[in-house]
Amino acid sequence: MTPTQDIINFSGMLLLNAKSACKRIEDIFKLKLERDIKESKNPFTKGVAEVSLSRLYFSYESNRYILKDISLEIKPKSNVAIVGPSGKR
């Protein structure tokens, strides 16, 4: 390949990636807004809350689990993040 062909191929890949990104953004803008739910009183005013999960499974597609048998306890005033690869299929 010549340098010119390399540049053209590289530009084409950039355009394809940009087109895919624009499509995903367009899909997000088409989503319906969630309705606003007014709470009569704040359930977190006491400042103490604990979260417990036991044997959690999650999948976007049947039989293709993203989370498998997850159990955890989050103590009050703790910060927790679950981080992993995004967008891979």
C-alpha positions in Angstrom: 0.0 0.0 0.0 1.1 3.5 -0.7 1.1 6.2 2.0 -1.9 7.8 0.3 -3.9 4.6 0.4 -2.9 4.2 4.1 -4.4 7.7 4.8 -7.6 6.9 2.9 -8.1 3.6 4.7 -7.4 5.3 8.1 -9.9 8.1 7.3 -12.5 5.6 6.3 -12.1 3.8 9.6 -12.5 7.1 11.5 -15.7 7.9 9.6 -17.2 4.4 10.3 -16.4 4.8 14.0 -17.9 8.3 14.0 -21.0 7.1 12.2 -21.5 4.3 14.8 -21.1 6.7 17.7 -23.6 9.1 16.2 -26.1 6.2 15.8 -25.7 5.3 19.5 -26.2 8.9 20.5 -29.3 9.2 18.3 -30.7 6.0 20.0 -30.2 7.6 23.4 -32.0 10.8 22.4 -34.9 8.7 21.1 -35.5 7.2 24.6 -38.5 8.3 26.5 -37.9 10.3 29.7 -38.6 8.6 32.9 -41.4 10.2 34.8 -40.5 12.3 37.8 -41.6 10.6 41.1 -42.1 13.0 44.0 -41.3 11.4 47.4 -43.4 12.7 50.3 -40.4 12.2 52.6 -36.8 11.4 52.1 -36.0 7.8 52.9 -32.3 8.6 53.6 -32.6 11.3 56.2 -31.3 9.1 59.0 -28.0 8.7 57.2 -27.7 5.0 57.8 -28.4 2.5 55.1 -27.0 -0.9 54.3 -27.3 -2.7 51.0 -27.1 -6.5 50.7 -27.1 -8.6 47.6 -27.3 -12.3 47.6 -26.7 -14.6 44.5 -27.4 -11.9 42.0 -27.4 -12.8 38.3 -27.8 -10.3 35.4 -27.9 -10.6 31.6 -28.9 -8.5 28.7 -29.5 -11.7 26.7 -30.8 -15.0 28.1 -28.1 -17.5 29.1 -25.4 -14.9 28.6 -24.8 -13.6 32.1 -22.8 -10.4 32.7 -23.0 -10.9 36.5 -23.0 -14.4 37.9 -23.7 -15.3 41.5 -22.7 -12.0 43.0 -23.1 -11.5 46.7 -22.0 -8.5 48.7 -22.8 -6.2 51.6 -22.2 -2.5 51.5 -21.9 -1.0 54.9 -23.3 2.5 55.8 -21.2 5.4 54.6 -19.2 3.2 52.2 -18.4 4.0 48.6 -18.5 1.1 46.1 -18.0 1.0 42.4 -18.4 -2.0 40.1 -16.2 -1.4 37.0 -15.6 -3.6 34.0 -15.2 -3.5 30.2 -18.0 -1.7 28.4 -19.6 -2.3 25.1 -17.9 -5.6 24.3 -19.9 -8.4 22.8 
